[in-house]
């Protein structure tokens, strides 16, 4: 479990970088055999592209580094529960293990609204670990949205 905290703390660093650029603070790392092979942070606002979620960026980098479309021996760490798009990408990349910090009751698709990553009807499922450094992630998200409300009022 110590490994999960180590890599989730690195995903939280990516999330903090996203917030510094005005994006919702979500960060992600893909780890294979103890090494990070992909990093990502939300870049939706910064690059004006609704597809630039932290998970998609990290998965694309990991696939490029891995030189194969499937990430079979990897774990993906994300600071906020993936949406439907990102959960689908995790399944399609065949990532066997997903570690989530905070749940997302509004758009989460790995246990909250939907369970795409664990759906037995699909050809791949993930082991999902929830709540690793959830308080730290929630605090970062709440702080970001509080500042955004103040700035917009």
N, C-alpha and C positions, 0 to 999 in steps of 0.2 A: 504494500500500500504506500510505502514511502516514495516509491517511484512515481506513483500517480500524483502525489503532491508536488514532486519536483517538476514534472512536465506540465501540470496544470498551472503552476506558478509562472512558467514561461509563456503559456497561453494567455495568462492574465497580463503579462507585460505587453503582448501584442494588442490586447484589448485596450490598454491604457494609451498606446500609440494611436489607435483608431480614434479615441476620444480627443486626443490632441489635435487631430485633423478635422474634427467636427462630425465624425461618424459615430454611430451607436457603438459603444465599446464591447465588441465581440472579438475574441482572439482564438486562434486555433493552431495546434501543432500536430503533425503526423510523425509518429515515432516507429522506427523499424530496428529491431535488434539493439535497442538502447540508444539509438542515434536519431536526431531530428532530421528528417528528409524533406519536410515541407512545413512552411510557416505561412500564416495568413491572418489578416485582420480586415474588418469591414472597411471597404473603400468606396462604398456606394455614393456618398455625398462628395467626397474628394474628386472622384472620377466621373461622377454623374452617370452611373451605370448600375441599374438595379440588380444585376447578376453578380456583382462583386462582393459576395458574402465571404466571410473569413474561411469557412469550410471549403468552398469551391476553389479559392485561391490556394489554400494549403494542399488540397488534393491534387490540383493541376501541377504544382511544383513537385510534389512527391512522385507522381507518375513520371514526370520528366526525368527526375533524378534516378528513379527505379528502372526506367526504360522498359516499363511494362504497364499495361492498362489496369491490372489488378494489383492491389496492395495487400497481398495475402497474409503476410506476417506482421502487419502493422497495427498500431493502436492510434486512434484519433482522439485528441483532447480538445474540448471546446468549452468556452466559458458560459455559453448560453445554449440551452437545448435547441438543436437544429430545427429549421422550418421544413416544410414538405419537400422543397427543392433540394435542400442540402441533405436531408435524410435519404432521399432518392439517390443522390450522388454517392453517398456512403455505401449504400447497398450495391449500386452499379460498379463501384470500385472494389467491391468484395472485401471491405475492411472488416476484420472479425471482431474488433473490440472498440467500443465507443465509451469515452469517459466524459461525463457532463458535469459542469459545476452547478449552475442554476437552472431550474425548470422554467419553461416559458408557457404559462397558461393561456396566452392569447394566440400564439402561432406555433407552439411546439409540436413536432411530429415524431418524437421519439419517446412517447409516453404520455404527454399531456392531452392534446387534442386527438392525435393519431399515434399509432405505433408502427410506423413504416419500417423502422430498422429491426423490428422484432416480429413482423408479420409472417406467419407460417405459410401463407399463400405465395410468397415470393421465393425466388430461387436462392436467395442468400439472406441470412439473418445475422445480427450482431449480438454479442454479449454487451449489455448496456449497464454501466456503473453510473449511478446518479449521486449528486450531492458533494463531490470532492471540491472543497474550497467554495462551496455555495455562498457562504456569508460574504466572502471577499468579492466575489463576482456581483452579487446583489448590491453591495455597497457601491461599487464602481458604477453600475447601471443607474441606481437611484441618484447618485451624485450628478451624473451626466444629465439626466432628465430634469433634475431640479435647476441646474444652471441654465438649461435650455428654456425652461419656463420663465425664469427670471429675465433672461435676455430678450425673450419675446413678449414680455408684458409691458 
